[in-house]
């Protein structure tokens, strides 16, 4: 397949997806739902909690990830003092 046909295929799929969302959003009915003031607080707390959990996970495993890449890319240091004896 050449690049132009791939672009045309991706463009047509994107156009179908946009068409689906236009139809989907135009057929939505109002929910008449009530969100109390505490709902926003819960959403903010869950976002902050997710960020804290990701930071903790990263901090716990950062040393392992760093050691892994050091083993892969680290060259052995040359000891110039041992050759001069």
C-alpha positions as CSV (number, residue, x, y, z in Angstrom):
1,X,0.0,0.0,0.0
2,X,1.2,3.5,-0.7
3,X,1.1,6.3,1.7
4,X,-1.7,8.1,0.0
5,X,-4.1,5.1,0.3
6,X,-3.2,4.8,4.0
7,X,-4.0,8.5,4.5
8,X,-7.3,8.1,2.7
9,X,-8.3,5.1,4.8
10,X,-7.4,6.8,8.1
11,X,-9.2,10.0,7.0
12,X,-12.4,8.0,6.2
13,X,-12.2,6.2,9.6
14,X,-11.8,9.5,11.3
15,X,-14.7,11.0,9.4
16,X,-16.9,8.0,10.4
17,X,-15.9,8.5,14.1
18,X,-16.8,12.2,14.0
19,X,-20.1,11.4,12.3
20,X,-20.9,8.8,15.0
21,X,-20.2,11.3,17.8
22,X,-22.2,14.1,16.1
23,X,-25.2,11.7,15.9
24,X,-24.6,10.4,19.4
25,X,-24.4,13.8,21.0
26,X,-27.5,15.1,19.1
27,X,-29.7,12.3,20.4
28,X,-28.7,12.7,24.1
29,X,-31.6,13.6,26.5
30,X,-31.2,15.8,29.5
31,X,-30.6,13.8,32.7
32,X,-32.0,16.3,35.2
33,X,-29.5,15.1,37.7
34,X,-28.5,16.9,40.9
35,X,-24.8,17.2,41.9
36,X,-24.4,18.4,45.5
37,X,-21.4,20.6,46.5
38,X,-19.6,17.6,48.0
39,X,-19.3,15.9,44.6
40,X,-16.7,18.4,43.4
41,X,-14.7,17.9,46.6
42,X,-14.7,14.1,46.1
43,X,-13.6,14.5,42.4
44,X,-10.7,16.8,43.5
45,X,-9.7,14.4,46.3
46,X,-9.6,11.4,44.0
47,X,-7.5,13.3,41.5
48,X,-5.0,14.4,44.2
49,X,-5.0,10.8,45.6
50,X,-4.2,9.4,42.1
51,X,-1.3,11.8,41.7
52,X,0.0,10.9,45.2
53,X,-0.3,7.2,44.5
54,X,1.5,7.6,41.2
55,X,4.3,9.6,42.9
56,X,4.6,7.0,45.6
57,X,4.8,4.2,43.1
58,X,7.4,6.1,41.1
59,X,9.5,6.8,44.2
60,X,9.4,3.2,45.4
61,X,10.5,1.7,42.0
62,X,12.7,4.5,40.8
63,X,15.8,2.9,42.3
64,X,15.1,-0.4,40.6
65,X,14.5,1.2,37.3
66,X,17.6,3.3,37.6
67,X,19.7,0.2,38.6
68,X,18.3,-1.7,35.6
69,X,19.3,1.0,33.1
70,X,22.7,1.4,34.8
71,X,23.4,-2.3,34.3
72,X,22.4,-2.0,30.6
73,X,24.2,1.2,29.7
74,X,26.9,1.6,32.3
75,X,30.5,1.0,31.2
76,X,33.0,-0.4,33.7
77,X,35.2,2.4,35.1
78,X,38.8,2.1,34.2
79,X,41.2,2.2,37.2
80,X,44.2,4.2,36.1
81,X,46.0,3.8,39.4
82,X,46.4,0.1,39.2
83,X,48.4,0.2,36.0
84,X,51.1,2.6,37.3
85,X,52.5,0.2,40.0
